[in-house]
Structures are given as structure tokens and as C-alpha cells.
Amino acid sequence: MVGGGLARILQAASLGPLLSRLGNKKMRFFIPKINTNDLVFLKDLLEAGVIAPVIDRRYSLSEAAEALRYRETGHAKGKVVLAIEHASEL
């Protein structure tokens, strides 16, 4: 059984894009009360391959404006990620 906090997260993640496309201007943002059990459950799902994050495109931090423009087109099929390089990776 999915924990209460995780259920709210999954519900918001699945309904958010739909509501934004419908033009619902009365959306409320919230910070769910996530507990350790929910995070462990989510970790287990990720490790088992039951769920997987979908990354559409990756951009460097210097390309943030381009990433935002792409995201605003509505064509992204997953997350648009900004990669921040550590000084040791330069």
C-alpha cells in the first residue's frame, strides 16, 4: 500500500500537467509531509525498476535560458534537467 504522503506526491505529479493545460488558475502549491517510510518505499520502487524518472533533455547551467525556452514550448516529454558541474569536473 502506498503511504499517504507518497500518494499525494504521485497524485500531484500526475494531475499537475493536466490541470495546467486546462488553464486552472486556482491551483494551490503545497509541501507534502514526507516521512522516512515514504522515501524508503519510493527508493525501493526506483531500485526495482517499477518506476523510473524520465529525462527529456539535459542542459548545462550556462544554457538555462535555452532550457526554459524549450520547457515553455510544451514539447518536453519528461523532465528538463540543468546539470551543474563541480569545479573538479571542469
N, CA, C and O atoms as CSV, one atom per row, in Angstrom:
chain,resi,resn,atom,element,x,y,z
A,1,MET,N,N,0.848,-1.185,0.000
A,1,MET,CA,C,0.000,0.000,0.000
A,1,MET,C,C,0.890,1.243,0.000
A,1,MET,O,O,1.869,1.314,0.742
A,2,VAL,N,N,0.552,2.190,-0.812
A,2,VAL,CA,C,1.326,3.426,-0.922
A,2,VAL,C,C,1.034,4.293,0.290
A,2,VAL,O,O,-0.122,4.467,0.676
A,3,GLY,N,N,2.105,4.845,0.898
A,3,GLY,CA,C,1.940,5.722,2.051
A,3,GLY,C,C,1.181,6.981,1.681
A,3,GLY,O,O,1.187,7.387,0.519
A,4,GLY,N,N,0.527,7.605,2.653
A,4,GLY,CA,C,-0.279,8.796,2.412
A,4,GLY,C,C,0.477,9.930,1.758
A,4,GLY,O,O,-0.023,10.544,0.815
A,5,GLY,N,N,1.682,10.221,2.244
A,5,GLY,CA,C,2.478,11.303,1.673
A,5,GLY,C,C,2.898,11.010,0.247
A,5,GLY,O,O,2.845,11.884,-0.618
A,6,LEU,N,N,3.320,9.770,0.004
A,6,LEU,CA,C,3.739,9.381,-1.340
A,6,LEU,C,C,2.558,9.402,-2.292
A,6,LEU,O,O,2.702,9.796,-3.449
A,7,ALA,N,N,1.409,8.989,-1.830
A,7,ALA,CA,C,0.209,9.013,-2.669
A,7,ALA,C,C,-0.105,10.436,-3.100
A,7,ALA,O,O,-0.481,10.667,-4.249
A,8,ARG,N,N,0.046,11.396,-2.188
A,8,ARG,CA,C,-0.209,12.806,-2.534
A,8,ARG,C,C,0.810,13.306,-3.546
A,8,ARG,O,O,0.462,14.062,-4.453
A,9,ILE,N,N,2.064,12.892,-3.401
A,9,ILE,CA,C,3.105,13.304,-4.340
A,9,ILE,C,C,2.790,12.759,-5.726
A,9,ILE,O,O,2.822,13.499,-6.709
A,10,LEU,N,N,2.487,11.470,-5.806
A,10,LEU,CA,C,2.187,10.857,-7.099
A,10,LEU,C,C,0.933,11.458,-7.727
A,10,LEU,O,O,0.880,11.643,-8.943
A,11,GLN,N,N,-0.057,11.760,-6.928
A,11,GLN,CA,C,-1.276,12.386,-7.431
A,11,GLN,C,C,-0.974,13.776,-7.992
A,11,GLN,O,O,-1.439,14.118,-9.080
A,12,ALA,N,N,-0.212,14.566,-7.269
A,12,ALA,CA,C,0.128,15.909,-7.735
A,12,ALA,C,C,0.972,15.847,-9.003
A,12,ALA,O,O,0.790,16.656,-9.913
A,13,ALA,N,N,1.894,14.890,-9.063
A,13,ALA,CA,C,2.752,14.766,-10.243
A,13,ALA,C,C,1.949,14.373,-11.469
A,13,ALA,O,O,2.249,14.819,-12.577
A,14,SER,N,N,0.928,13.540,-11.284
A,14,SER,CA,C,0.147,13.101,-12.440
A,14,SER,C,C,-0.937,14.103,-12.827
A,14,SER,O,O,-1.274,14.212,-14.005
A,15,LEU,N,N,-1.479,14.821,-11.881
A,15,LEU,CA,C,-2.557,15.763,-12.190
A,15,LEU,C,C,-2.061,17.160,-12.527
A,15,LEU,O,O,-2.754,17.902,-13.224
A,16,GLY,N,N,-0.876,17.539,-12.049
A,16,GLY,CA,C,-0.361,18.886,-12.269
A,16,GLY,C,C,-0.318,19.305,-13.723
A,16,GLY,O,O,-0.854,20.358,-14.068
A,17,PRO,N,N,0.315,18.499,-14.603
A,17,PRO,CA,C,0.376,18.896,-16.018
A,17,PRO,C,C,-1.001,19.010,-16.663
A,17,PRO,O,O,-1.232,19.898,-17.483
A,18,LEU,N,N,-1.907,18.123,-16.299
A,18,LEU,CA,C,-3.258,18.173,-16.856
A,18,LEU,C,C,-3.969,19.450,-16.433
A,18,LEU,O,O,-4.577,20.133,-17.258
A,19,LEU,N,N,-3.893,19.768,-15.158
A,19,LEU,CA,C,-4.563,20.972,-14.676
A,19,LEU,C,C,-3.969,22.234,-15.277
A,19,LEU,O,O,-4.691,23.189,-15.565
A,20,SER,N,N,-2.644,22.242,-15.468
A,20,SER,CA,C,-2.032,23.438,-16.046
A,20,SER,C,C,-2.447,23.609,-17.501
A,20,SER,O,O,-2.595,24.741,-17.963
A,21,ARG,N,N,-2.636,22.529,-18.227
A,21,ARG,CA,C,-3.088,22.619,-19.618
A,21,ARG,C,C,-4.543,23.059,-19.709
A,21,ARG,O,O,-4.951,23.676,-20.693
A,22,LEU,N,N,-5.310,22.746,-18.695
A,22,LEU,CA,C,-6.718,23.145,-18.689
A,22,LEU,C,C,-6.884,24.596,-18.273
A,22,LEU,O,O,-7.991,25.133,-18.321
A,23,GLY,N,N,-5.809,25.226,-17.870
A,23,GLY,CA,C,-5.859,26.640,-17.516
A,23,GLY,C,C,-6.407,26.898,-16.128
A,23,GLY,O,O,-6.920,27.984,-15.860
A,24,ASN,N,N,-6.310,25.925,-15.248
A,24,ASN,CA,C,-6.788,26.092,-13.882
A,24,ASN,C,C,-5.872,27.077,-13.162
A,24,ASN,O,O,-4.744,26.731,-12.811
A,25,LYS,N,N,-6.341,28.276,-12.944
A,25,LYS,CA,C,-5.533,29.318,-12.308
A,25,LYS,C,C,-5.648,29.296,-10.788
A,25,LYS,O,O,-4.997,30.093,-10.112
A,26,LYS,N,N,-6.459,28.403,-10.241
A,26,LYS,CA,C,-6.660,28.362,-8.794
A,26,LYS,C,C,-5.928,27.187,-8.170
A,26,LYS,O,O,-6.372,26.632,-7.164
A,27,MET,N,N,-4.814,26.812,-8.763
A,27,MET,CA,C,-4.042,25.708,-8.206
A,27,MET,C,C,-3.354,26.148,-6.926
A,27,MET,O,O,-2.943,27.302,-6.798
A,28,ARG,N,N,-3.232,25.248,-6.005
A,28,ARG,CA,C,-2.522,25.509,-4.764
A,28,ARG,C,C,-1.255,24.679,-4.750
A,28,ARG,O,O,-1.256,23.508,-5.129
A,29,PHE,N,N,-0.189,25.293,-4.314
A,29,PHE,CA,C,1.041,24.555,-4.151
A,29,PHE,C,C,1.146,24.146,-2.696
A,29,PHE,O,O,0.721,24.877,-1.802
A,30,PHE,N,N,1.702,22.997,-2.469
A,30,PHE,CA,C,1.809,22.509,-1.104
A,30,PHE,C,C,3.131,21.783,-0.938
A,30,PHE,O,O,3.744,21.340,-1.909
A,31,ILE,N,N,3.546,21.674,0.277
A,31,ILE,CA,C,4.716,20.884,0.618
A,31,ILE,C,C,4.191,19.675,1.385
A,31,ILE,O,O,3.713,19.811,2.511
A,32,PRO,N,N,4.278,18.503,0.782
A,32,PRO,CA,C,3.737,17.317,1.445
A,32,PRO,C,C,4.567,16.952,2.670
A,32,PRO,O,O,5.756,17.257,2.756
A,33,LYS,N,N,3.918,16.305,3.595
A,33,LYS,CA,C,4.611,15.808,4.779
A,33,LYS,C,C,5.164,14.429,4.430
A,33,LYS,O,O,4.464,13.419,4.511
A,34,ILE,N,N,6.422,14.416,4.046
A,34,ILE,CA,C,7.063,13.171,3.636
A,34,ILE,C,C,7.771,12.579,4.842
A,34,ILE,O,O,8.474,13.277,5.572
A,35,ASN,N,N,7.577,11.294,5.039
A,35,ASN,CA,C,8.262,10.651,6.147
A,35,ASN,C,C,9.268,9.627,5.610
A,35,ASN,O,O,9.294,9.342,4.413
A,36,THR,N,N,10.066,9.095,6.478
A,36,THR,CA,C,11.119,8.166,6.098
A,36,THR,C,C,10.554,6.941,5.395
A,36,THR,O,O,11.141,6.469,4.421
A,37,ASN,N,N,9.439,6.421,5.862
A,37,ASN,CA,C,8.845,5.232,5.237
A,37,ASN,C,C,8.469,5.499,3.785
A,37,ASN,O,O,8.667,4.635,2.930
A,38,ASP,N,N,7.931,6.679,3.491
A,38,ASP,CA,C,7.574,7.030,2.115
A,38,ASP,C,C,8.821,7.090,1.233
A,38,ASP,O,O,8.815,6.596,0.105
A,39,LEU,N,N,9.880,7.694,1.748
A,39,LEU,CA,C,11.111,7.806,0.975
A,39,LEU,C,C,11.746,6.445,0.724
A,39,LEU,O,O,12.248,6.196,-0.372
A,40,VAL,N,N,11.733,5.572,1.705
A,40,VAL,CA,C,12.265,4.221,1.543
A,40,VAL,C,C,11.426,3.458,0.514
A,40,VAL,O,O,11.971,2.748,-0.330
A,41,PHE,N,N,10.113,3.605,0.585
A,41,PHE,CA,C,9.220,2.951,-0.376
A,41,PHE,C,C,9.505,3.441,-1.792
A,41,PHE,O,O,9.571,2.640,-2.724
A,42,LEU,N,N,9.672,4.739,-1.957
A,42,LEU,CA,C,9.977,5.313,-3.260
A,42,LEU,C,C,11.341,4.818,-3.761
A,42,LEU,O,O,11.483,4.482,-4.937
A,43,LYS,N,N,12.333,4.773,-2.880
A,43,LYS,CA,C,13.650,4.254,-3.232
A,43,LYS,C,C,13.551,2.805,-3.702
A,43,LYS,O,O,14.174,2.430,-4.695
A,44,ASP,N,N,12.778,2.000,-2.999
A,44,ASP,CA,C,12.608,0.591,-3.377
A,44,ASP,C,C,11.963,0.456,-4.754
A,44,ASP,O,O,12.362,-0.398,-5.546
A,45,LEU,N,N,10.965,1.296,-5.042
A,45,LEU,CA,C,10.326,1.270,-6.366
A,45,LEU,C,C,11.318,1.641,-7.461
A,45,LEU,O,O,11.341,1.014,-8.520
A,46,LEU,N,N,12.134,2.653,-7.209
A,46,LEU,CA,C,13.148,3.074,-8.180
A,46,LEU,C,C,14.175,1.968,-8.410
A,46,LEU,O,O,14.504,1.655,-9.554
A,47,GLU,N,N,14.676,1.385,-7.342
A,47,GLU,CA,C,15.697,0.345,-7.452
A,47,GLU,C,C,15.163,-0.907,-8.132
A,47,GLU,O,O,15.908,-1.596,-8.829
A,48,ALA,N,N,13.874,-1.213,-7.937
A,48,ALA,CA,C,13.267,-2.393,-8.553
A,48,ALA,C,C,12.885,-2.146,-10.014
A,48,ALA,O,O,12.502,-3.073,-10.728
A,49,GLY,N,N,12.990,-0.906,-10.445
A,49,GLY,CA,C,12.636,-0.594,-11.822
A,49,GLY,C,C,11.143,-0.478,-12.063
A,49,GLY,O,O,10.704,-0.440,-13.212
A,50,VAL,N,N,10.355,-0.421,-10.994
A,50,VAL,CA,C,8.903,-0.282,-11.118
A,50,VAL,C,C,8.556,1.106,-11.641
A,50,VAL,O,O,7.643,1.260,-12.451
A,51,ILE,N,N,9.281,2.103,-11.181
A,51,ILE,CA,C,9.125,3.467,-11.688
A,51,ILE,C,C,10.501,3.975,-12.091
A,51,ILE,O,O,11.524,3.533,-11.567
A,52,ALA,N,N,10.505,4.906,-13.024
A,52,ALA,CA,C,11.777,5.464,-13.474
A,52,ALA,C,C,11.570,6.921,-13.846
A,52,ALA,O,O,10.559,7.273,-14.452
A,53,PRO,N,N,12.525,7.767,-13.486
A,53,PRO,CA,C,12.414,9.162,-13.905
A,53,PRO,C,C,12.622,9.252,-15.416
A,53,PRO,O,O,13.422,8.510,-15.986
A,54,VAL,N,N,11.909,10.151,-16.047
A,54,VAL,CA,C,12.047,10.351,-17.486
A,54,VAL,C,C,12.693,11.714,-17.702
A,54,VAL,O,O,12.118,12.750,-17.369
A,55,ILE,N,N,13.879,11.695,-18.255
A,55,ILE,CA,C,14.605,12.937,-18.525
A,55,ILE,C,C,14.563,13.166,-20.031
A,55,ILE,O,O,15.091,12.369,-20.807
A,56,ASP,N,N,13.934,14.256,-20.428
A,56,ASP,CA,C,13.803,14.592,-21.840
A,56,ASP,C,C,15.106,15.155,-22.388
A,56,ASP,O,O,15.639,14.648,-23.375
A,57,ARG,N,N,15.620,16.203,-21.747
A,57,ARG,CA,C,16.853,16.850,-22.194
A,57,ARG,C,C,17.659,17.328,-21.004
A,57,ARG,O,O,17.126,17.620,-19.934
A,58,ARG,N,N,18.965,17.399,-21.229
A,58,ARG,CA,C,19.882,17.922,-20.216
A,58,ARG,C,C,20.562,19.155,-20.785
A,58,ARG,O,O,20.952,19.184,-21.952
A,59,TYR,N,N,20.696,20.167,-19.948
A,59,TYR,CA,C,21.363,21.405,-20.335
A,59,TYR,C,C,22.392,21.748,-19.282
A,59,TYR,O,O,22.230,21.405,-18.111
A,60,SER,N,N,23.461,22.429,-19.697
A,60,SER,CA,C,24.412,22.932,-18.714
A,60,SER,C,C,23.792,24.174,-18.076
A,60,SER,O,O,22.848,24.750,-18.616
A,61,LEU,N,N,24.315,24.574,-16.948
A,61,LEU,CA,C,23.775,25.748,-16.263
A,61,LEU,C,C,23.857,26.990,-17.143
A,61,LEU,O,O,22.992,27.863,-17.071
A,62,SER,N,N,24.887,27.071,-17.965
A,62,SER,CA,C,25.016,28.230,-18.857
A,62,SER,C,C,23.947,28.253,-19.944
A,62,SER,O,O,23.748,29.279,-20.595
A,63,GLU,N,N,23.258,27.130,-20.143
A,63,GLU,CA,C,22.184,27.043,-21.138
A,63,GLU,C,C,20.797,27.127,-20.499
A,63,GLU,O,O,19.810,26.704,-21.101
A,64,ALA,N,N,20.719,27.671,-19.285
A,64,ALA,CA,C,19.451,27.715,-18.547
A,64,ALA,C,C,18.354,28.433,-19.316
A,64,ALA,O,O,17.207,27.986,-19.307
A,65,ALA,N,N,18.677,29.533,-19.978
A,65,ALA,CA,C,17.662,30.271,-20.736
A,65,ALA,C,C,17.099,29.415,-21.862
A,65,ALA,O,O,15.892,29.417,-22.106
A,66,GLU,N,N,17.975,28.681,-22.548
A,66,GLU,CA,C,17.523,27.793,-23.625
A,66,GLU,C,C,16.641,26.675,-23.065
A,66,GLU,O,O,15.633,26.310,-23.670
A,67,ALA,N,N,17.027,26.137,-21.913
A,67,ALA,CA,C,16.237,25.083,-21.271
A,67,ALA,C,C,14.843,25.588,-20.925
A,67,ALA,O,O,13.858,24.880,-21.136
A,68,LEU,N,N,14.752,26.797,-20.398
A,68,LEU,CA,C,13.440,27.368,-20.076
A,68,LEU,C,C,12.605,27.591,-21.329
A,68,LEU,O,O,11.401,27.336,-21.324
A,69,ARG,N,N,13.232,28.062,-22.398
A,69,ARG,CA,C,12.505,28.250,-23.656
A,69,ARG,C,C,11.957,26.921,-24.165
A,69,ARG,O,O,10.813,26.840,-24.611
A,70,TYR,N,N,12.785,25.883,-24.094
A,70,TYR,CA,C,12.331,24.558,-24.539
A,70,TYR,C,C,11.167,24.075,-23.681
A,70,TYR,O,O,10.172,23.571,-24.203
A,71,ARG,N,N,11.292,24.227,-22.377
A,71,ARG,CA,C,10.233,23.775,-21.452
A,71,ARG,C,C,8.924,24.505,-21.740
A,71,ARG,O,O,7.851,23.905,-21.671
A,72,GLU,N,N,9.008,25.795,-22.061
A,72,GLU,CA,C,7.804,26.592,-22.301
A,72,GLU,C,C,7.118,26.248,-23.613
A,72,GLU,O,O,5.963,26.624,-23.812
A,73,THR,N,N,7.804,25.534,-24.524
A,73,THR,CA,C,7.167,25.149,-25.790
A,73,THR,C,C,6.103,24.089,-25.575
A,73,THR,O,O,5.221,23.913,-26.415
A,74,GLY,N,N,6.180,23.377,-24.449
A,74,GLY,CA,C,5.203,22.321,-24.172
A,74,GLY,C,C,5.539,21.004,-24.848
A,74,GLY,O,O,4.725,20.080,-24.820
A,75,HIS,N,N,6.721,20.889,-25.459
A,75,HIS,CA,C,7.094,19.676,-26.169
A,75,HIS,C,C,7.868,18.680,-25.312
A,75,HIS,O,O,8.116,17.555,-25.746
A,76,ALA,N,N,8.243,19.069,-24.128
A,76,ALA,CA,C,9.026,18.180,-23.266
A,76,ALA,C,C,8.195,16.962,-22.895
A,76,ALA,O,O,7.043,17.089,-22.480
A,77,LYS,N,N,8.786,15.783,-23.045
A,77,LYS,CA,C,8.113,14.520,-22.706
A,77,LYS,C,C,8.579,13.976,-21.363
A,77,LYS,O,O,8.182,12.885,-20.953
A,78,GLY,N,N,9.413,14.735,-20.691
A,78,GLY,CA,C,9.929,14.332,-19.393
A,78,GLY,C,C,10.513,15.558,-18.718
A,78,GLY,O,O,10.169,16.689,-19.061
A,79,LYS,N,N,11.370,15.337,-17.785
A,79,LYS,CA,C,11.989,16.442,-17.059
A,79,LYS,C,C,13.081,17.089,-17.902
A,79,LYS,O,O,13.776,16.418,-18.664
A,80,VAL,N,N,13.216,18.384,-17.756
A,80,VAL,CA,C,14.299,19.133,-18.366
A,80,VAL,C,C,15.280,19.428,-17.235
A,80,VAL,O,O,14.925,20.071,-16.247
A,81,VAL,N,N,16.512,18.954,-17.388
A,81,VAL,CA,C,17.477,18.968,-16.301
A,81,VAL,C,C,18.592,19.970,-16.574
A,81,VAL,O,O,19.128,20.039,-17.680
A,82,LEU,N,N,18.933,20.745,-15.545
A,82,LEU,CA,C,20.106,21.614,-15.600
A,82,LEU,C,C,21.228,20.914,-14.857
A,82,LEU,O,O,21.097,20.608,-13.671
A,83,ALA,N,N,22.334,20.657,-15.550
A,83,ALA,CA,C,23.482,19.989,-14.936
A,83,ALA,C,C,24.445,21.038,-14.411
A,83,ALA,O,O,24.829,21.961,-15.129
A,84,ILE,N,N,24.824,20.891,-13.175
A,84,ILE,CA,C,25.777,21.804,-12.543
A,84,ILE,C,C,27.063,21.035,-12.345
A,84,ILE,O,O,27.102,20.064,-11.590
A,85,GLU,N,N,28.123,21.468,-13.022
A,85,GLU,CA,C,29.408,20.793,-12.934
A,85,GLU,C,C,30.161,21.250,-11.703
A,85,GLU,O,O,30.137,22.426,-11.342
A,86,HIS,N,N,30.829,20.308,-11.064
A,86,HIS,CA,C,31.674,20.639,-9.931
A,86,HIS,C,C,32.999,21.160,-10.452
A,86,HIS,O,O,33.389,20.821,-11.569
A,87,ALA,N,N,33.691,21.961,-9.692
A,87,ALA,CA,C,34.970,22.531,-10.101
A,87,ALA,C,C,35.963,21.456,-10.512
A,87,ALA,O,O,36.764,21.672,-11.421
A,88,SER,N,N,35.925,20.295,-9.854
A,88,SER,CA,C,36.862,19.214,-10.171
A,88,SER,C,C,36.553,18.561,-11.520
A,88,SER,O,O,37.407,17.870,-12.075
A,89,GLU,N,N,35.333,18.770,-12.063
A,89,GLU,CA,C,34.938,18.182,-13.343
A,89,GLU,C,C,35.271,19.110,-14.513
A,89,GLU,O,O,35.145,18.704,-15.668
A,90,LEU,N,N,35.693,20.344,-14.239
A,90,LEU,CA,C,35.976,21.296,-15.305
A,90,LEU,C,C,37.274,21.008,-16.007
A,90,LEU,O,O,37.648,21.729,-16.932
